[in-house]
Structure formats: structure tokens, C-alpha cells
């Protein structure tokens, strides 16, 4: 029977996290897993969802990623729920036995000068000594509640989460394993809530680990079917990180210990082993459990509150060696065909996780963020929102008063966006409610009508077996392969398609030309500097406004022109700081470009303003090519749009030379590709009115030929630019190939056949790889909830 994977992201109306994973066979739940349970006040929400929405009679597995209140307390309350048997047979997974301190034990013994520990004691009024006791801590309540029902199993009860690593004489961290020679002495003789015993610290200050499983014990183990019979083809859940250890690729490769802690408190002053151990245990978030859910080709990542060093990898501060993190384990060499299709941002979208590097490498098509009202941490962080919207964590012209919120287009985001979903709003007391999501986000729920923001991700067995590379990748690969075949070339399509998928049109063309990242970023960043700031003020916009409102006052003054007025306006934005980032002469290049001046006029004026001849030539060429192509477009001539894009093209080309060391030819081609790919106004779909797939292929090929590229390279650049811009859509891939080939005088019939072959290669009968369902506010009319069930096709 067909399997199905469901992942339910619960809106628990506050801080915290709760995720339900179901494996269904023929619509019948076979295994159920709850990862984290929010705070105690979330338990009724979670229980109602499990028992009434999902109709679960029994929950198979509970996972607590770490012992923070907003992940653990709800689990305690759930297991203590009266009049239900849902939680009576759970198998529980967690970090293991935590360190013996007051964070986890109400009556934790103290360690004094490395001697054996004892409980704090007091004396009553008669002089009788007694142990000072307090109410049990959350961890104690957790293990007590598991033990209350004898059919519950805590699988990780003997995992060592108190002594994470030992450093050898070369300061290299190693797994302590099982240390022999001591006995685990039970010091806690009382039975308050049946609390578990603590761990003895023998002389020397380090705890015993004999009879304890090592801190990385859970890594590599499958937990959904743990204790049950696994059925081949069903979804699985495997631990990939625990207690600061992270899975590594390779046969029999031991997990890597990734820590930011220095074991020195001064030059040549190595800390004691006991103090090192205390320091390594301070950050419970970094010790979080992380998992990969696998269902054939579909993979989903979830990591509790795990942090960047574990996700991205980190250079050990003591040895200088870099340890690869989760991203390199899941997606080695950033291969698109090994991408992680969906994920939950760690730590609720906090700035401590989900970096630009991490998201770029995993390339998720659907990302989920657990957040809600009463969220005093302001999750998700703006850096995470910027990343998922396709921007750097700290974008150019980000709003310093709005957590560095990225500016609106144009230009478009420097990288492709990653669609993401939030389980709730930050402020539900305003109308409309305030979401911290950005332009690529959807926020679930309708607070005004008390409709929760639960989000359900469904992957059918058929969907799980589809190719995961995405339409852009597939389309660009088809283009490169057909151009190769037609022109007897052997260009590798993978880096070109990868660049198109992750970044966009200019990056794909840069890969064709062999331009390095510095040159590409110079093109992209130059456009960002002259584009909109958070208040929609742009250098290019200021130049166009000045041109449109210019009235000559002295016809005998050669500088009393619209171009000079536009130049001055561009220079005056932020007192010249923005154009200063682009390069000398940028304001002149922009001012003359927006007026439609020809290449020679722009080049001479820009050179006279101090730009190098190479930069001035590139700016003039790029601006003129773009202006002429757009102003003469057969689909809808628009001089205003031509003015704007010419300004951006001039800035991009000049900046590409000044800051990226590009040749004039490469700067011109890339500037044209990047300028053409920008959205028009508020609706990027309007670009089709000005530049069809056929025209983009023709234009970029023509520009490349004018820059003296050989026919094959020029044709490939044009076809790739067109296919990338139109996101690998098969019909546009057809036009991209055929028109680029015709532009280098390939016979029409041959070119059309190649285009049709590319169309066939880029086409899939089914391209939707999952389904996302949630309720959201219908913006028209406001505050009426609308149910959303959308199939997600992998575009990027």
C-alpha cells in the first residue's frame, strides 16, 4: 500500500515548539512521533490536536531535543494528562543524563576543590542535620513522569550528557566513551518524586562514565521505528546531532565534536579538566538533538535549538582545525541533487541558527518557523527573514531601525528566495495582526477568529519518488545539453544550473563566462547600492525624477542638461555615499544612462568624471544595449522602464570593473543580464510585457557577440540567461535554445528541433513534491480566514 509522510507544525500560541510526524500506510497511521511539547500551557493545545484532530489512540515516540522549558515542560504536562492512554506506551528520546547541577536537580550536590560531592545540609532547631531540599526541577519532573507509567521507556536514560569530551595533550577533543575504574555511586538517597540519582564526582573533579553510553550514542540511530518492525519504503527519522556531536560523511566516520569553547583562560593557562567540563555543558541549545526525516527522495531537517557552529561547522579554537557541520553532512559539495527539500528553522528562526550559508547549502523549498504571540524573543530574527527572502543576513541598505530589514525591490533579491511559513503572528492585538515574516513568507492562523496557525506538510509516496532538483535546474541543464549537442561542445551544465538555482540569472551567465564570485558580487552589490532603500528612495530613481522635472535655464551652458541634473541628483543621495560604494564616476554614468545617451557619450562623460577607461566603456555599453533593447521592444515599448534599467546596468557594469576586476566585456554582459532580470514595479510578472524568453535569448546573445565572444559561448550565455530568467519553464526553455541558436545563424529548422528537445528534457508530468495546508487571513475582506491547500512545485 502507498505510504505517506505528514509533518504537523503546531501553533502553540506562544514561545516554544511542537512538531508531530506521522507515517501512514493506506491512510492509516502506523507510527507517530512528537518532537518537543512547548511550555506547560501548550499541553492542552497539543493534546487536543493529537487526540481530536489526528484521532491518535496512542503516541509511539516522544523526543525532547533539549531541556529548555519551552520544549520540555509541555511534554511533562502531556504525559501527566488525566483520563487518557495516549502517552502510556511512548518511547522517549533526549540528550541523556545532564550534568549534576542546579539547572537540572533541585538538590544538586556541589563540587568543592575536586573532592567528592555531598548535598548541602542544614540543622534544625535541635541541632539535627538534614539535607536541604527544594521542589524538583523540570528534568526531575520529566524523568519521574516517564517512570510513573511502567510501559513507558526512556531509551536514552543512560546516555552521558554530563561529560561531553576529553582533551588530549594536543588539545584535540575526543569522545570520553566509557571510563572504567569507578562505580556510579548513588548519592541521592531520598525518593522525592522518584527522582533519578545524580552522578558521583571522584577525586580529580571529573565524573564517572562507567556504565553510561557515550554522548554521541544516539547519532545514526533511527527513532521512528525504534522498538517496532520497520517496513521498507516507509519514512524514517535518524539522529544526526547530539550533545555537540555531529554526523560526518564516510564509512565508519566517527561523529565530530563541535564546540566554540576555549580550554585556556590565558596564554599557556589551560583550565582544569573539571572546569573545562563545566564550560562545555553551559550551552544546552548547542547540545540539542537534530534529526533528518527521510522518505525516499524527500528529506526534512529539524534541530531543536541547535546553533550555527553545529549547523555550519566551526574551527576548533584550541587546535585551529575546522570541523564540518550538519550542512556538509546533509548536502556535501552543495549538490542540488542532495538538497533537503523541507526543514524547520532551528531555535524558532533565531539569529543563532539557520545562517545564509546553511540555507544556501540545504536549499529547502519549504521552511517552517515556530513562532507566535507572546514571543518576547522577537522570533524569527530579521537576519533569518532576510536570508529566506533571498538577501544577506545584513543586507545593503537594510533598515537600521527595523532590525536591518531588507529594502524593497528593485533590484531583486541577490539570491533566490526560499518560501517559508510561520505558525503565528508576533502581535495579535493590532489590525491586521503583525507578522515578522518577509516577502517570501506566509503566516498561518487567524487570531481575530481564534483559528490556529497549525501547518501540515504532506508528502505522498509518489511525490517522494520524484526528482528533487527543481524546475530552474532542470531547465538550465536541458539548455546547456542541447547547446552542447548542437554546437559539438562539452560544457558542464551542473555549475551553471546550480548558480541559476541558488542565485539567479546573472550568476548563471557568470558561470558560463567563468567569472568568479568577486566579480559576480560586484555586479549584484552595485545594483543594490543604487536601488531602493527601506523608504523606496533610490539613486536611479532620484536621477530619473531629476531628468523628468528638468527645465533648462541657460541654453548656452553645456552643463545645463537633463543628464547633468540627473547626475547631480544621483550624487546627492546620502551625500554621495551610495554611488561611492559603486565606484568613481558612478553618478555620472547613471545620470547619462537614464537619459538614453549613447554609449560613447556615457563613456566619455564617465571617464571625465574619474572612472577608468575600462569601467567607463563597460558602463556606456551596458546602459546603451539595455536601453535600446527595451525601448524598441516589440511586446510593449516603455521608455520609462528603459531609463531605469539603463541606470542599473550602468552602475552594475562600472561596479563590476571597479570592485570585481572584470573585463569590460564580461562586465557589460553580466550587467545586461542582471538588469534584464529585475522586476518591473511591484509585479515581477509584468516583465513578460517587455522581455519574452525569445527576446532575452536574442538580446544577451547579441550583447555577447558585440563583446567579441565566440559564437558558441555567446549563444550559451543568451540561452542560459533566458532559461534562468523564466525559471526553467519548459516552453521558455524551448524559445531560449532555438532563438539563441538562430542568433548565431544556425538554421531555423535545426534550431527549432534543438529547442523542442530541450523542452522535452525540461518537462515532468508531475513536479509538485509536497502539499502544505493551513488556515490564513484572507486579505480581502480582512480577518476572514481562508483555508489554503497548495501543492508546492520545486521551482528553485
C-alpha positions in Angstrom: 0.0 0.0 0.0 1.2 3.6 -0.6 3.0 5.3 2.3 2.5 8.9 3.2 4.5 11.3 5.4 2.8 14.0 7.4 4.6 16.7 9.4 2.4 18.9 11.5 3.8 22.2 12.8 1.6 23.2 15.8 0.7 26.7 16.7 1.1 26.7 20.4 0.2 30.4 20.7 3.4 31.4 22.5 7.1 30.7 22.6 8.1 27.1 22.2 8.0 24.3 19.7 5.9 21.2 19.0 6.1 19.1 15.8 4.1 15.9 15.0 5.4 13.4 12.5 3.2 10.6 11.1 3.9 7.7 8.9 0.7 6.5 7.3 0.1 3.4 5.2 -3.0 3.4 3.1 -4.3 6.4 5.2 -3.8 4.5 8.5 -1.2 5.9 11.0 1.5 3.3 11.5 3.9 5.4 13.6 3.6 8.7 15.4 6.3 10.9 16.8 6.1 14.2 18.8 9.2 16.3 18.8 9.1 18.8 21.8 5.9 20.0 23.5 6.2 23.7 24.2 5.7 25.1 27.6 3.3 23.6 30.1 0.5 25.9 28.9 0.8 24.4 25.4 -0.1 20.9 26.6 -3.9 21.3 26.1 -3.4 22.6 22.6 -1.0 19.7 21.7 -3.2 17.1 23.4 -6.3 18.3 21.6 -4.5 18.2 18.3 -3.2 14.7 18.9 -6.3 13.2 20.3 -9.1 15.0 18.5 -7.6 16.4 15.3 -5.4 13.5 14.4 -7.5 10.9 16.4 -4.4 9.2 17.8 -5.2 6.5 20.3 -1.5 6.1 21.2 1.6 8.1 20.6 4.7 6.0 19.7 7.6 8.3 20.3 8.4 11.5 22.2 11.6 13.4 21.5 12.8 16.2 23.7 15.6 18.0 21.8 16.9 19.7 24.9 15.8 20.6 28.4 14.6 24.2 27.9 11.2 25.0 29.4 9.6 25.9 26.1 10.5 22.5 24.7 10.3 20.2 27.8 7.5 21.4 30.1 4.7 20.7 27.7 5.9 17.1 27.4 5.8 16.7 31.2 2.2 18.0 31.3 1.2 15.8 28.3 2.4 12.6 30.0 0.6 13.7 33.2 -2.7 14.3 31.4 -5.5 12.6 33.2 -8.1 10.2 31.7 -6.1 9.3 28.6 -3.8 6.5 27.5 -2.3 8.3 24.5 1.1 8.6 26.2 1.2 5.3 28.1 3.5 3.4 25.6 5.8 6.1 24.4 9.5 5.6 23.8 11.3 8.7 24.9 14.5 10.1 23.4 16.5 13.1 24.8 20.1 14.2 25.4 20.6 11.8 28.3 21.7 12.3 31.8 22.6 16.0 32.3 25.3 17.5 34.4 24.9 17.4 38.2 24.0 21.0 38.8 21.1 23.1 40.0 19.8 23.6 36.4 18.6 20.1 36.4 18.5 18.9 40.0 16.8 20.7 42.9 19.2 19.3 45.4 22.3 19.1 43.3 25.5 18.3 45.2 28.3 20.8 44.8 31.8 20.2 43.8 34.5 21.6 46.1 38.2 21.6 45.2 37.7 18.5 43.1 36.7 16.4 46.1 33.8 14.0 46.3 30.4 15.8 46.4 27.9 15.9 49.1 24.5 17.6 49.4 24.1 20.9 51.1 23.0 20.3 54.6 21.3 22.3 57.4 20.5 21.9 61.0 17.1 22.2 62.7 16.4 24.0 65.9 17.5 20.9 67.9 20.8 20.6 66.0 19.8 17.7 63.9 21.4 17.7 60.4 19.2 17.3 57.3 19.5 17.6 53.6 18.3 20.9 52.2 15.7 20.0 49.6 13.7 22.0 47.0 10.9 21.4 44.6 12.1 19.2 41.7 13.4 20.8 38.6 11.9 20.2 35.2 14.3 17.5 34.3 13.5 15.6 37.5 9.8 16.0 36.8 10.3 14.7 33.3 12.1 11.5 34.3 9.7 11.0 37.1 6.7 11.3 34.8 8.2 8.8 32.4 8.7 6.4 35.3 5.2 6.8 36.6 3.8 4.5 33.9 5.8 1.3 33.7 5.1 0.8 30.0 6.9 4.0 29.1 10.6 3.6 28.1 13.3 6.3 28.3 15.7 4.9 25.7 18.4 7.5 26.4 18.4 7.3 30.2 22.0 6.0 30.4 23.4 8.4 27.8 26.2 10.6 29.1 25.2 14.2 28.7 27.3 15.4 31.6 30.9 14.8 30.5 30.9 15.6 26.8 34.6 15.4 25.8 38.1 15.0 27.0 41.0 17.0 25.6 44.3 15.2 25.0 47.8 16.7 25.3 47.4 18.2 21.8 44.1 19.9 22.8 42.1 17.6 20.5 38.7 16.8 21.8 37.7 13.1 21.9 34.7 11.2 22.9 35.2 10.1 26.5 33.5 6.8 25.8 33.1 4.6 28.9 35.7 5.4 31.6 36.5 2.4 33.7 37.7 2.1 37.2 34.9 3.8 39.2 31.5 2.9 40.4 28.5 5.1 39.7 27.8 6.0 43.3 24.2 6.8 44.2 24.4 9.9 46.4 20.7 10.8 46.3 19.2 8.6 48.9 15.9 10.3 49.1 13.0 9.5 46.9 11.3 12.8 46.2 9.1 12.2 43.2 11.3 9.2 42.5 14.0 11.4 41.1 16.9 9.8 39.3 20.2 9.6 41.2 22.9 12.1 40.3 26.5 11.2 39.3 29.5 10.9 41.5 32.5 13.1 41.0 35.5 11.2 42.3 38.8 12.8 43.3 40.1 14.9 40.4 36.8 16.6 39.7 35.7 14.6 36.6 32.5 12.5 36.7 32.4 8.7 36.1 31.1 7.5 32.8 31.3 3.8 33.5 28.0 2.1 32.5 26.9 5.2 30.6 26.6 5.3 26.9 28.8 7.9 25.2 27.4 11.4 24.4 27.1 10.6 20.7 25.3 7.3 21.2 22.1 8.3 19.6 23.7 9.6 16.4 23.0 7.4 13.5 20.1 5.6 15.2 16.6 5.5 13.6 14.0 6.5 16.2 10.6 6.4 14.5 10.6 2.6 14.3 12.8 2.1 17.3 11.3 -0.9 19.1 9.0 -1.7 16.2 9.3 -3.6 12.9 10.4 -1.3 10.1 8.6 -1.7 6.8 10.9 -1.0 3.8 9.9 2.2 1.9 8.3 3.9 5.0 9.5 7.2 6.3 12.3 7.2 8.9 13.8 9.6 11.4 17.5 9.4 12.1 19.5 11.4 14.7 22.4 13.4 13.1 23.5 15.5 16.1 23.5 15.2 19.9 25.4 16.8 22.7 27.6 18.9 20.4 28.5 15.9 18.3 27.5 15.9 14.6 27.4 13.2 12.0 30.2 13.0 9.5 30.1 11.5 6.0 32.2 8.5 5.2 32.3 4.8 6.1 32.7 4.4 9.9 33.4 8.1 10.3 33.0 9.0 14.0 30.8 12.0 14.8 32.7 15.3 15.2 32.6 17.2 18.4 31.9 20.9 17.6 32.4 23.4 20.3 33.2 27.1 20.5 34.7 26.9 23.9 38.4 27.6 24.6 40.1 25.5 27.2 42.5 28.2 28.0 41.8 31.2 30.3 45.1 32.9 29.3 48.4 32.3 27.5 49.6 28.8 28.3 47.0 28.6 31.1 45.0 25.5 30.4 41.9 25.2 32.5 41.4 22.2 34.8 39.6 19.3 33.3 36.7 19.8 35.7 36.4 23.5 34.7 36.6 22.5 31.0 33.8 20.1 31.5 31.7 22.7 33.3 32.2 25.1 30.4 31.3 22.6 27.7 28.0 21.9 29.5 26.8 25.5 29.8 25.0 25.8 26.5 22.1 23.4 26.4 21.0 24.7 23.0 24.2 23.6 21.3 23.6 20.1 22.8 20.2 19.9 21.0 19.3 16.7 19.2 18.9 17.1 15.4 17.2 14.7 13.0 16.8 14.1 9.3 13.4 12.7 8.3 13.8 10.7 5.1 11.1 9.4 2.8 12.7 8.3 -0.5 13.9 11.5 -2.1 12.2 13.8 0.3 14.3 14.9 3.3 13.2 17.2 6.2 15.6 18.6 8.8 14.7 19.6 12.4 17.2 20.5 15.1 15.5 21.9 18.2 17.5 25.0 19.3 20.8 23.8 17.9 23.2 26.5 16.9 25.3 27.7 14.0 28.6 26.0 14.9 26.9 22.7 14.8 24.9 23.5 11.6 27.7 25.2 9.7 30.8 23.7 11.2 33.3 25.5 13.3 37.1 26.0 13.6 38.1 24.5 16.9 39.5 27.4 18.9 42.1 25.2 20.6 43.6 23.3 17.6 42.6 25.5 14.6 41.1 22.6 12.8 37.8 23.1 11.0 35.1 20.5 11.9 32.4 20.1 9.2 28.9 20.7 10.4 25.4 19.4 9.6 25.2 21.2 6.3 28.2 19.4 4.9 26.9 16.0 6.2 23.5 16.5 4.6 24.5 18.2 1.4 28.2 17.6 0.6 29.7 19.9 -2.0 26.4 21.8 -2.1 25.0 19.4 -4.6 21.5 20.3 -5.7 20.5 16.6 -6.2 21.1 16.0 -2.5 19.2 19.1 -1.2 17.0 19.0 1.8 13.6 19.8 0.5 11.9 21.0 3.7 13.0 22.0 7.2 12.2 23.7 10.4 14.4 26.6 11.3 16.3 25.9 14.5 15.7 27.9 17.6 12.4 29.4 16.2 14.3 31.3 13.5 16.7 32.9 15.9 19.9 34.6 14.7 21.8 31.8 16.4 21.0 29.3 13.6 19.8 29.0 10.0 22.6 31.1 8.6 22.9 32.3 5.0 25.4 29.6 4.3 23.3 26.9 5.9 20.1 27.8 3.9 22.1 28.2 0.7 23.6 24.7 1.0 20.4 22.9 2.1 18.2 24.8 -0.5 14.8 24.0 1.1 11.7 24.6 -0.9 9.5 24.9 2.2 10.8 26.1 5.5 8.7 26.3 8.7 9.2 28.6 11.7 7.5 28.0 15.1 6.5 31.4 16.5 3.5 33.1 18.0 2.1 35.8 20.1 3.7 36.5 23.5 7.1 35.8 21.8 9.3 38.1 23.9 12.4 36.9 21.9 11.1 38.5 18.7 11.5 35.4 16.7 12.1 35.0 13.9 15.2 37.2 13.8 15.4 39.7 10.9 18.6 38.1 9.8 16.7 34.8 9.2 13.9 36.6 7.4 16.4 38.3 5.2 18.1 35.0 4.4 14.9 33.3 3.5 13.8 36.2 1.4 17.0 35.9 -0.6 19.1 38.6 1.0 22.3 38.6 3.0 21.7 38.5 6.8 22.8 42.1 6.9 21.6 43.4 3.5 22.9 46.5 1.7 20.6 49.4 2.7 18.9 47.4 5.4 16.8 49.5 7.8 18.9 50.1 11.0 15.6 51.0 12.9 13.9 47.8 11.8 16.3 45.0 12.8 18.1 45.6 9.5 15.1 44.7 7.4 16.0 44.4 3.8 14.8 47.1 1.3 12.1 46.5 -1.3 12.8 45.8 -5.0 14.3 47.0 -7.3 16.8 45.5 -7.5 15.6 42.0 -6.9 16.9 39.9 -4.0 20.6 38.9 -4.6 19.7 35.2 -4.2 16.6 33.1 -5.0 14.1 33.3 -2.1 13.2 30.2 0.0 9.5 30.1 0.6 8.7 29.8 4.4 5.7 29.5 6.7 5.1 30.9 10.2 2.8 29.3 12.7 1.7 32.6 14.2 1.8 36.3 14.5 4.0 38.4 16.7 1.3 40.8 17.7 -2.4 39.8 17.5 -3.7 43.0 19.1 -3.4 45.1 16.0 -5.4 45.0 12.9 -4.1 43.5 10.7 -2.0 41.3 13.1 1.7 41.8 12.9 3.8 39.1 11.4 7.6 39.1 11.4 7.6 37.2 8.1 9.0 38.8 4.9 8.2 38.8 1.2 8.6 35.1 0.7 6.6 34.1 3.8 3.1 33.1 4.6 1.7 33.4 8.2 -0.9 30.8 9.3 -3.8 31.4 11.5 -6.5 34.0 12.1 -6.3 35.5 15.6 -9.5 37.5 15.3 -11.5 34.4 14.6 -9.5 32.2 17.0 -8.3 30.0 14.2 -4.9 28.3 15.0 -1.9 28.5 12.7 -1.2 24.8 12.5 0.6 24.0 9.3 0.6 20.5 7.8 3.2 19.3 5.3 2.2 16.1 3.4 4.4 14.1 1.1 2.8 11.2 -0.8 4.8 8.2 -1.9 4.5 9.2 -5.5 5.8 12.7 -4.6 8.7 11.3 -2.6 10.0 9.4 -5.6 10.2 12.4 -7.9 13.4 14.2 -8.8 14.2 17.0 -6.4 16.5 19.3 -8.4 13.8 21.8 -9.3 12.5 23.4 -12.5 15.2 26.0 -12.8 17.9 23.4 -12.5 16.2 21.0 -14.9 15.6 23.7 -17.5 19.1 25.1 -17.4 20.6 21.7 -17.7 18.4 21.0 -20.7 19.6 24.2 -22.3 23.3 23.5 -21.8 23.0 20.0 -23.0 21.2 21.0 -26.2 23.6 23.8 -27.0 26.4 21.3 -26.4 24.9 18.8 -28.8 24.1 21.4 -31.4 27.5 23.1 -31.3 29.6 20.0 -30.5 30.6 21.4 -27.1 31.3 19.7 -23.8 30.3 22.4 -21.2 29.5 21.0 -17.8 25.8 22.0 -17.1 26.0 21.4 -13.3 27.8 24.6 -12.1 25.7 26.7 -14.4 22.4 25.2 -13.3 23.5 25.3 -9.7 24.2 29.0 -10.0 20.9 29.7 -11.6 19.1 27.7 -8.9 20.8 29.3 -5.9 21.3 32.9 -7.1 19.7 33.7 -10.4 20.2 34.9 -14.0 23.4 36.9 -13.6 25.0 34.0 -11.7 24.2 31.5 -14.4 25.7 33.8 -17.1 28.7 34.3 -14.8 29.2 30.6 -14.7 29.1 30.4 -18.5 31.7 33.1 -18.7 33.9 31.7 -15.9 33.5 34.8 -13.8 34.5 34.3 -10.1 32.3 35.2 -7.1 34.0 38.5 -6.5 33.1 39.7 -10.0 29.5 38.5 -9.7 29.0 40.0 -6.3 30.4 43.3 -7.5 27.7 43.4 -10.2 24.9 42.5 -7.7 26.1 44.8 -4.9 26.4 47.8 -7.2 22.8 47.5 -8.2 21.8 47.1 -4.5 23.6 50.4 -3.6 21.8 52.4 -6.2 18.5 50.6 -5.7 15.7 51.3 -3.2 16.4 51.8 0.5 13.8 51.0 3.1 11.9 54.2 2.2 11.9 53.5 -1.5 14.5 56.1 -2.2 17.0 55.0 -4.8 19.9 56.6 -6.6 18.5 55.6 -10.0 15.0 56.8 -9.0 16.4 60.2 -7.9 18.2 60.5 -11.2 15.1 59.8 -13.2 13.0 62.2 -11.2 15.5 64.9 -11.8 15.6 64.2 -15.5 11.8 64.2 -15.8 11.5 67.5 -13.9 14.4 69.2 -15.5 13.8 72.7 -17.1 16.8 74.3 -18.8 17.6 77.8 -17.6 20.7 78.7 -19.6 20.8 77.2 -23.1 24.4 78.4 -23.5 25.6 76.4 -20.6 26.8 72.9 -21.7 26.2 71.6 -18.3 22.6 72.8 -18.2 21.2 69.5 -19.3 18.9 66.8 -18.1 21.9 64.4 -17.9 23.8 66.7 -15.6 20.7 67.3 -13.5 20.3 63.5 -13.2 23.9 63.1 -12.4 23.8 65.7 -9.6 20.6 64.1 -8.2 22.3 60.7 -8.1 25.4 62.2 -6.4 23.3 63.9 -3.8 21.6 60.8 -2.4 23.1 60.2 1.0 25.7 62.8 0.2 27.3 60.6 -2.4 27.8 57.6 -0.1 25.8 55.2 -2.2 27.5 55.9 -5.5 30.8 55.9 -3.7 30.3 52.2 -3.0 29.9 51.6 -6.7 33.0 53.5 -7.9 34.3 56.8 -9.2 32.1 58.2 -11.9 29.1 56.2 -10.9 26.7 59.1 -10.6 27.8 60.4 -14.0 27.3 57.0 -15.6 23.8 56.7 -14.1 22.8 60.3 -14.9 23.7 60.0 -18.5 22.4 56.4 -18.8 18.8 57.3 -17.7 18.5 60.0 -20.4 19.1 57.5 -23.1 22.5 58.9 -24.1 24.6 56.7 -26.5 27.5 54.5 -25.4 30.2 56.9 -26.4 28.6 59.9 -24.7 28.2 57.9 -21.4 31.7 56.5 -21.6 33.4 59.9 -22.3 31.4 61.7 -19.5 32.1 58.9 -17.0 35.8 58.8 -17.9 36.0 62.6 -17.5 34.4 62.1 -14.0 37.4 60.0 -13.0 36.5 56.4 -13.9 39.0 54.2 -15.5 38.5 53.8 -19.3 37.6 50.1 -18.8 34.9 51.0 -16.3 33.6 53.9 -18.4 33.4 51.8 -21.5 31.6 49.0 -19.7 29.0 51.4 -18.2 28.4 53.0 -21.6 28.0 49.8 -23.5 25.7 48.1 -20.9 23.4 51.1 -20.5 23.0 51.6 -24.2 22.4 47.9 -25.0 19.7 47.7 -22.3 18.1 51.0 -23.2 17.9 50.2 -26.9 16.6 46.7 -26.4 13.8 47.7 -24.0 12.8 51.0 -25.7 12.4 49.1 -29.0 10.7 46.0 -27.6 8.1 44.6 -29.9 6.0 43.5 -26.9 5.4 46.9 -25.5 8.0 49.7 -25.8 8.4 51.5 -22.5 10.9 54.3 -22.3 10.4 54.8 -18.6 11.4 51.2 -17.9 14.3 51.6 -20.3 15.5 54.6 -18.4 15.5 52.8 -15.1 17.2 49.6 -16.3 19.8 51.6 -18.2 20.7 53.3 -15.0 21.1 50.0 -13.1 23.1 48.5 -16.0 25.5 51.4 -16.0 26.0 51.1 -12.2 26.4 47.3 -12.4 29.0 47.4 -15.2 31.0 50.2 -13.6 31.0 48.5 -10.3 31.9 45.1 -11.8 35.1 46.6 -13.2 35.9 48.8 -10.2 35.2 46.3 -7.5 35.2 43.0 -9.2 38.2 43.4 -11.6 36.1 42.3 -14.5 37.0 42.9 -18.1 34.8 45.5 -19.9 33.3 42.6 -22.0 32.3 40.5 -19.0 31.1 43.5 -17.0 28.9 44.5 -19.9 27.3 41.1 -20.5 26.7 40.5 -16.8 25.3 43.9 -16.2 22.8 43.4 -19.0 21.8 40.0 -17.7 21.3 41.3 -14.2 19.4 44.4 -15.3 17.0 42.5 -17.6 16.2 40.1 -14.7 14.9 42.8 -12.4 11.2 43.0 -11.6 9.2 45.9 -13.0 7.4 47.9 -10.4 5.6 45.8 -7.8 4.8 42.9 -10.0 7.7 40.9 -11.4 5.3 39.1 -13.8 5.0 42.3 -15.8 8.4 41.7 -17.1 6.8 39.4 -19.7 5.3 42.6 -21.3 8.8 43.8 -22.1 11.1 40.8 -22.5 9.9 37.4 -23.7 12.1 34.3 -23.5 12.9 34.7 -27.2 13.9 38.3 -26.8 16.2 37.8 -23.8 17.9 35.0 -25.6 18.4 37.2 -28.7 19.5 40.2 -26.7 22.1 38.6 -24.4 23.5 36.6 -27.4 23.7 39.8 -29.4 25.5 41.6 -26.5 27.9 38.8 -26.1 28.7 38.8 -29.8 29.2 42.5 -29.7 31.7 41.9 -26.9 33.6 39.6 -29.2 32.7 36.3 -27.6 32.8 33.3 -29.9 29.5 32.1 -31.3 29.2 29.1 -29.1 29.8 31.0 -25.8 27.6 33.9 -26.9 24.8 31.5 -27.8 25.1 29.6 -24.5 25.1 32.9 -22.5 21.9 34.0 -24.2 20.1 30.7 -23.8 21.1 30.3 -20.2 20.1 33.9 -19.3 16.6 33.4 -20.9 16.0 30.0 -19.3 17.2 31.2 -15.9 15.0 34.3 -16.0 12.0 32.3 -16.9 12.7 29.8 -14.1 13.3 26.8 -16.4 9.7 26.8 -17.7 9.7 24.2 -20.5 8.0 26.4 -23.1 10.5 29.2 -22.4 13.4 26.8 -22.5 12.3 25.9 -26.0 12.5 29.5 -27.1 15.7 30.2 -25.2 17.5 27.4 -27.1 16.0 28.0 -30.5 16.4 31.8 -30.5 19.9 31.8 -29.2 21.0 29.3 -31.9 19.3 31.4 -34.6 21.1 34.4 -33.3 24.4 32.8 -34.3 23.0 31.8 -37.7 22.0 28.2 -37.0 19.4 27.1 -39.5 15.8 27.7 -38.3 14.8 24.0 -38.6 17.9 22.8 -36.7 17.4 25.4 -34.0 13.7 24.6 -33.6 14.5 20.9 -33.2 17.1 21.7 -30.5 14.6 23.9 -28.7 11.9 21.2 -28.8 14.4 18.6 -27.5 15.2 21.0 -24.6 11.5 21.4 -23.9 11.1 17.6 -23.6 14.1 17.3 -21.3 12.8 20.1 -19.1 9.3 18.7 -18.7 8.0 16.5 -16.0 4.5 15.1 -15.9 4.4 15.8 -12.2 6.5 18.4 -10.5 4.7 19.1 -7.1 6.8 17.4 -4.4 4.7 18.1 -1.4 1.5 19.7 -0.2 1.1 22.4 2.5 -2.2 23.1 4.3 -3.1 25.8 6.7 -5.6 28.5 7.5 -4.7 32.1 6.9 -6.3 35.5 6.9 -7.9 36.3 3.6 -6.7 39.9 2.9 -10.0 40.7 1.1 -12.1 41.0 3.2 -9.7 41.3 6.1 -9.9 38.9 9.1 -11.9 36.2 7.3 -10.0 33.0 7.4 -9.4 31.1 4.3 -8.2 27.5 4.1 -5.1 27.1 2.0 -4.1 23.7 0.4 -1.4 24.2 -2.1 0.9 21.8 -4.0 4.4 23.1 -4.0 6.3 22.6 -7.2 10.1 22.9 -6.8 11.0 26.0 -8.8 14.4 26.8 -7.4 
